[in-house]
């Protein structure tokens, strides 16, 4: 019985170590945006990425994804699958997210700006939806919302 407990604790510590207990965003990772799938059609596909964490923190999974995408020279992603599972005896929740990464041109000229003003409302709605789904932290949501509003 004692050996089983030691083995379980060793495995748990190993999992937490290898999944990155404290995934911090790199400077380039901070520039990676979550986008709506309709906007991705105007971007260049980089690849699919996934991240899993047993630490019980969804933001760590998102941070890890953003860092992976930034390392691949991407600057945006669309979540293609998002799931979580709880291990009730241990109380741990495993989060797993898969995303398609893109390189997008977020700079627009004044001529195209007036054409896309109606798109700003759609982007704000999409951003709100991502925040409500837990894919953006409160700070990320506010920061991205402010950037979109500044485009008006």
Backbone torsions as a table, in degrees:
resi	resn	phi	psi	omega
1	UNK	NA	-43.9	-179.6
2	UNK	-63.5	-39.6	179.6
3	UNK	-63.9	-38.7	178.3
4	UNK	-64.0	-41.2	179.0
5	UNK	-64.5	-45.1	178.5
6	UNK	-61.9	-42.0	179.5
7	UNK	-63.6	-43.6	179.0
8	UNK	-62.4	-43.6	179.7
9	UNK	-65.2	-41.0	178.6
10	UNK	-62.3	-43.9	179.0
11	UNK	-64.7	-43.5	179.6
12	UNK	-60.5	-46.3	178.8
13	UNK	-62.3	-40.9	178.8
14	UNK	-62.5	-44.5	-180.0
15	UNK	-62.1	-46.7	-179.7
16	UNK	-63.4	-37.7	179.5
17	UNK	-65.4	-47.3	-174.9
18	UNK	-77.7	-17.9	178.0
19	UNK	-91.3	-2.8	175.1
20	UNK	80.6	86.8	-178.0
21	UNK	-59.7	-35.0	-177.3
22	UNK	-130.2	76.1	-179.3
23	UNK	-78.7	114.5	178.3
24	UNK	-103.0	145.8	178.5
25	UNK	-71.5	135.5	172.0
26	UNK	-77.4	165.3	176.7
27	UNK	-55.8	-40.6	178.0
28	UNK	-70.7	-34.5	178.1
29	UNK	-63.1	-31.7	178.6
30	UNK	-66.4	-21.5	-178.7
31	UNK	-86.2	-11.2	-178.0
32	UNK	-76.8	131.3	-176.3
33	UNK	-111.2	150.1	168.7
34	UNK	-86.7	129.8	-179.5
35	UNK	-124.1	163.2	175.9
36	UNK	-78.9	148.0	-177.3
37	UNK	-61.8	-28.4	178.8
38	UNK	-68.4	-33.3	178.6
39	UNK	-73.6	-26.1	-177.0
40	UNK	-64.6	-20.8	180.0
41	UNK	-64.4	-20.5	179.3
42	UNK	-95.2	9.4	-175.7
43	UNK	-119.0	167.1	177.2
44	UNK	-97.4	127.5	-178.4
45	UNK	-69.9	134.1	179.0
46	UNK	-103.0	-45.3	-178.4
47	UNK	161.3	177.6	177.8
48	UNK	-103.1	141.1	-178.5
49	UNK	-133.8	152.6	176.4
50	UNK	-141.8	156.9	179.0
51	UNK	-148.2	143.6	179.4
52	UNK	-134.4	141.6	177.8
53	UNK	-138.1	139.6	177.6
54	UNK	-102.8	4.4	-173.3
55	UNK	-78.8	-11.0	-179.7
56	UNK	84.9	12.3	180.0
57	UNK	-121.8	112.7	-179.7
58	UNK	-65.5	-34.6	-178.0
59	UNK	-64.2	-26.3	177.0
60	UNK	-67.7	-37.0	177.6
61	UNK	-66.3	-44.3	178.9
62	UNK	-63.2	-44.5	179.3
63	UNK	-60.7	-43.4	179.3
64	UNK	-62.6	-42.9	177.3
65	UNK	-60.6	-46.6	-179.2
66	UNK	-60.5	-41.4	178.5
67	UNK	-65.5	-41.8	177.4
68	UNK	-60.4	-45.9	-177.7
69	UNK	-66.0	-41.0	177.9
70	UNK	-62.8	-39.6	178.3
71	UNK	-64.2	-26.2	178.1
72	UNK	-91.6	11.7	178.9
73	UNK	71.8	14.8	176.0
74	UNK	-84.3	159.9	178.4
75	UNK	-132.7	7.7	-178.9
76	UNK	-158.0	158.2	175.7
77	UNK	-153.1	157.0	175.3
78	UNK	-119.5	128.5	178.9
79	UNK	-72.4	124.2	179.1
80	UNK	-100.4	-27.0	172.2
81	UNK	-151.9	143.7	-175.4
82	UNK	-144.1	120.6	-178.5
83	UNK	-149.2	159.9	176.2
84	UNK	-142.6	153.9	177.2
85	UNK	-143.0	141.9	-180.0
86	UNK	-109.1	139.1	172.1
87	UNK	-102.7	97.8	-171.2
88	UNK	-61.2	-38.5	179.0
89	UNK	-62.5	-40.1	-178.2
90	UNK	-88.7	-19.9	-178.8
91	UNK	81.2	6.4	-179.0
92	UNK	-88.8	146.5	175.0
93	UNK	-115.3	131.9	178.1
94	UNK	-101.5	123.3	176.0
95	UNK	-106.8	138.4	178.2
96	UNK	-138.7	126.1	-179.5
97	UNK	-131.5	135.2	173.8
98	UNK	-116.8	138.4	-176.8
99	UNK	-140.8	149.7	172.3
100	UNK	-96.1	126.8	-176.4
101	UNK	-98.2	149.3	-177.3
102	UNK	-140.7	159.5	167.3
103	UNK	-108.5	117.2	-176.8
104	UNK	-120.2	149.8	175.1
105	UNK	-97.7	104.5	-177.2
106	UNK	-89.9	-5.0	179.5
107	UNK	-87.9	135.5	179.9
108	UNK	-131.6	150.3	179.1
109	UNK	-81.4	166.3	179.6
110	UNK	-65.2	-28.6	178.5
111	UNK	-66.6	-42.1	-179.5
112	UNK	-80.4	-18.4	-178.5
113	UNK	-61.6	-45.4	-178.7
114	UNK	-66.9	-30.5	178.5
115	UNK	-70.4	-25.7	-174.7
116	UNK	-106.5	8.2	178.9
117	UNK	-57.3	-37.6	177.4
118	UNK	-68.2	-27.4	176.4
119	UNK	-68.5	-23.9	179.3
120	UNK	-64.1	-41.1	178.2
121	UNK	-61.9	-43.3	178.4
122	UNK	-63.2	-40.2	179.1
123	UNK	-65.4	-39.6	177.8
124	UNK	-64.7	-40.5	177.7
125	UNK	-64.4	-43.3	179.1
126	UNK	-62.7	-42.4	178.7
127	UNK	-61.7	-43.4	178.5
128	UNK	-61.7	-40.9	178.7
129	UNK	-62.6	-44.9	179.0
130	UNK	-62.2	-37.7	178.3
131	UNK	-66.5	-44.1	-179.8
132	UNK	-64.9	-29.5	178.6
133	UNK	-79.7	-5.7	178.7
134	UNK	85.9	10.8	-179.3
135	UNK	-84.2	-14.7	176.0
136	UNK	-127.2	138.9	174.9
137	UNK	-73.9	168.9	178.1
138	UNK	-58.9	-42.8	-179.5
139	UNK	-65.6	-42.8	178.7
140	UNK	-62.8	-43.6	-180.0
141	UNK	-59.7	-50.0	-178.5
142	UNK	-62.2	-43.7	-179.5
143	UNK	-62.1	-47.3	-178.4
144	UNK	-69.2	-36.7	177.7
145	UNK	-62.7	-44.7	179.3
146	UNK	-61.8	-39.6	178.9
147	UNK	-64.1	-41.2	178.9
148	UNK	-65.5	-43.4	-179.4
149	UNK	-64.3	-35.0	178.1
150	UNK	-63.5	-20.8	179.4
151	UNK	-74.2	-16.5	-177.0
152	UNK	-73.3	NA	NA
